[in-house]
Amino acid sequence: MESAPAVFAGTVFALFGVGLVVWTGARTVHREPVVYGARPVASAVVAGAVGLGCLALAAWCFGQT
């Protein structure tokens, strides 16, 4: 019963991380800004790092079950 919150949190982190990485990749491939008003390379790197961080958190949450 205690693993249900870990599974829920892992699923949320995984969905958000995958969505952010895919969205950032699509914006970068089409040479569109990831964040308006910011440098393109820096914003793509930060958004990609946050997405990968969320995927790492998801893996950690799934490892807790």
Secondary structure by P-SEA (a helix, b strand, c coil): ccaaaaaaaaaaaaaaaaaaaaaaaaaaaacccccccccaaaaaaaaaaaaaaaaaaaaaaaaac
